[in-house]
Amino acid sequence: MTTTVAQLRARNRVSLKVPVLFEWRANGHKYREPGLSRDMSSEGMYVVSDTCPPVLSVARCRFVLPALEPELIYEAVVIGRVTRIEYAENKQVGFAVHARVMLLREPEI
């Protein structure tokens, strides 16, 4: 039997498809782009986007968690190093972030 990448992961991932705003710094500039989360775990997340931060850069990803109750709305912030970029048909399609910081807070107004 062949072991898959998913089986080698130390943490279980959960599917989470929400809009993400991510940013990073490179060459003295700050970049901000939209994306869509695909999944996340206690150690990181995967973001689908045709614009990706460079591998080894530090990305800050912000998104609003789906509300379980109308008054319980939280923004999640994941800050970590980009560990890989995936490609399809020679185009960037998404990237993985290994989290160093994960925060939950009330959304900024």
Secondary structure, DSSP 4 states (H G I P E B T S, - for coil): -PPPHHHH-SS--EE---EEEEEEEETTEEEEEEEEEEEEETTEEEEE-SS-PPTT-EEEEEEEPPPSSTT---EEEEEEEEEEEEEETTEEEEEEEEEEEEEEEPPP-
